[in-house]
């Protein structure tokens, strides 16, 4: 029993002991510095020496030594001396040191192990001291210890298997941590405390030359070298290279290099800040080729270093507001080029589309980047799906087509590796291998804006009033959620830049979101995974550990989401909506209407929080528990509930009116009591769901209550149908199995439906407030025509009511006219790009879709297969006849599209994922659906026969346009 209690105490106390930031406290007390905010941010003994000086370093060593000794002595209170539990205690100590204390725990282990097994510790110290004194290689010494001490433990204690296993585990843990945390010993010694420089220079090891095989820090070795080292470690061919940090002694590198005529070197710049997302510095610094002896190498390194202070380079940095830094130098084996060139993963001139631009020539790439020779130019389009892949090339010349296709694949794959950031790649081919010489962001194409998610959240053309309300609400709530996780690390992030308008459509800032997710310890594509079900890469563990406290806070919010919503539903939403529905706003004056608007906006702020978190929570739970879409009941979702009610009512109406005259249905129902009852229920249905619209998140779009024509038309069509949809629904809502597993997900889906209802009702009330205000201003002559108010921004509406701003009034009608014209102009754009590069995008180019065997690829959203004739519908202004032989093709889907979708045989949408409105409705009614088919409304033609596969997410095309 004593040992059981001992194990529990050791596993609790030792991590807490390791987590104590004694080094940070000592440094802050004596030097007033917080180690987490200087240097590498690592709280370690080397950081204490570097930033605190000799005394602080010595005290840091003593504090960490006492921790290691204390962990071993604590263990001896419960277990026999020298047991494996002493090593387990050190493992627990190191884990606490790393996760919370931001350090490796090397000093803890050294002193703790010295107490645990003095004989093994002595052997290891002796061997390492001799090796380091001769070789002077810090990396060899550091990792050599991790090999030596478990090996010697094994030799001296071969009979003690638990001890051997614990020693190996401790060595592996330390090695894993070394790979994930920076070391202040790598920082320039000239910036260290004066009385620590000698010791730091000794322990750095003078012959420790960094190479591209190492994990290089861009802040120390320049982004060019750091990027090439990353690309090399990913497994791509990069010529072997060595890197001199600023102030490093070049002679140490020269001594180990042996350039010759047969094996020349190239000396290249890798300035701090060069090849970054902020500035490329292309052509600003020296690159020297064909270095064939040591003397040339010395001169080349000196010339490259000196080029940092060239007048043109200094002016370049000043023009871009770059901070003055330093020059690192990259020395590489020179590739004997047969063909070479540069390639852009996205066209930097047109700044849109999927074309890869390749410039190539026989010989060296310097011919191209120097601008002295005109290269051959090619454009390549890469298509890669689960079913097929191919490259289409445009352009002819001397460079082999097979090589150009290889370059195109390389470009696309590297762009994906760099999280979608367009890359400028310098490459060379020596007859056998395609080498990467450089990879850097195309700075003119940043930031990247995406409609992938935005087209679902707020689709269609967006007017100024809608955007001035939606953007602050959405960005504000996202900022709140991100700040919960990041804490102080959220500093410097402008969450207002999360979204913007291009071509009067909403776009999300993919660059900023990716940066936020990486800071949170999540993959940059996390938002797309949560909202659309796409694949997600593994998160970086070290960053995830840093954010564990914030992630735990977010997890608590997720777990309490249902309870919190119930509380706010009864305390805030129900009383608020009740008050709003009881007020007769036609009698309100502008100030009173503004008060009502502000009241709604307060509720909407809270509703936005739930409308963001509830869908994400549902998607996350569904992903974790792997519950299939078809097993989920979405009947609480307003558009699904409305369609079920309408279908049931149509079935009742058919009993009352067996013979239907489509144009006279409502008149035919009116004379009889039974018919009047049907009409009354229809009015009640409109009252219940009248807040829904074609675009539920856009207050500028008329609601069902204002324009019920689509619902009336569907009601008539349902009456004409020989098999009412209610029968289909009864077949779909089977008794649930595996309730425990599915119920955990279903509760979140139900919550999402209730949140959607509340949020949509609030938006409906908000729209009706603005319509009442517009009516007053139309009568006063302030506005000229209906809909003008939606071309104002919220702050302008507020100024007109509160201040009666004369200057604003005089410009009002001109502003509305300009904005109307811009919206009309943007509405004429046939094809809106999915991605926009930079903040001032050009007019969209004509879109071209690459297909193989006449196949379009999308996201499988509702299982099943269907074949039929295409009906392209870009809006709901003119609703056509739809039947089960119709494959409906739409730009997006929202709640208002539900009446149409339930009649179709299949659905193809340009935007959306598995959780979009269209996908949910399609699954509820057993309609095959494929979402995210780019350019579908323009590539497909009315009457064209297609076959859709909702299992694989593909659309098979036919050229048959016969009716």
Buried (B, 14 or more C-beta within 10 A) or exposed (E): EEEEEBBEBBBEBBBEBBBBBBBBBBBBEBBEBBBBEBBBBBBBBBBBBBBBBBBBBBBBBBBBBBBBBBBBBBBBEBBEEBBBBBBBBBBBBBBBBBBBBBBBBBBBBBBBBBBBBEEBBEBBBEBBEEBBEEBBBBEBBBBBBBEBBBBBBBEBBEEBEEBBBBBBBBBEBBBEBBEBBBBBBBBBBEEBBEEBBEBBBEBBBEBBBBBBEBEBBBBBBBBBBBBBBBBBBEEBBBBEBBBBBBEBEBEBBBEEBEBEEEEBBBBBBBBBBBBBBEBBBBEBBBBBEEBBBBEBBBEBBBBBBEBBEEEEBBEBBEEEEBEEBBBBBBBBBBBEBBBBBBBBBBBBEEBBBBBBBBBBBBBBBBBBBEEEEEBBEBBBBBBBBEEEEEBBBEBEBEBEBEBBBBBBBBBBBBBBBBBBBBBBBBBBBBEEEBBBBBBBBBBEBBBBBBBBBBBBBBBBBBBBBBBBBBBBBBBBBBBBBBBBBBEEBBEEBEBEEBBBBBBBBBBBBBBBBBBBBBBBBBBBBBBBBBBBBBEBEEBBEBBBBBBBEBBEEBEEBBEEBBEBBEEBBEEBBEEBBEEBEEEEBEEBEBEBBBEBBEBBBEBBBBBBBBBBBBBBBBBBBBBEEEBEBEBBBBBBBBBBBBBBBBBBBBBBBBEBBEEBEEEEBBEBBEEEEEBEBBBEBBEEBBEBBBBBBBBBBBBBBBBBBEBBEBBBBBBBBBBEBEEBBBEBBEEBEEEEEEEEEBBBBBBBBBBBBBBBBBBBBBBBBBBBBBBBBBBBBBEEEBBEEEBBBBBBBBEBBBBBBEEEBEEBEEEBBEBBEEBBEBBEEBEEBEBBBBBBBBEEBEEBBEBEBEBEEEBBBBBBBBBBEBBBBBBBBBEBEEBEEBEEBBBBBBBBBBBBBBBBBBBBBBBBBBBBBBBBBBBBBBBBBBBBBBBBBBBBBBBBEEEBBBBBBBEBBBBBBEEEEEE
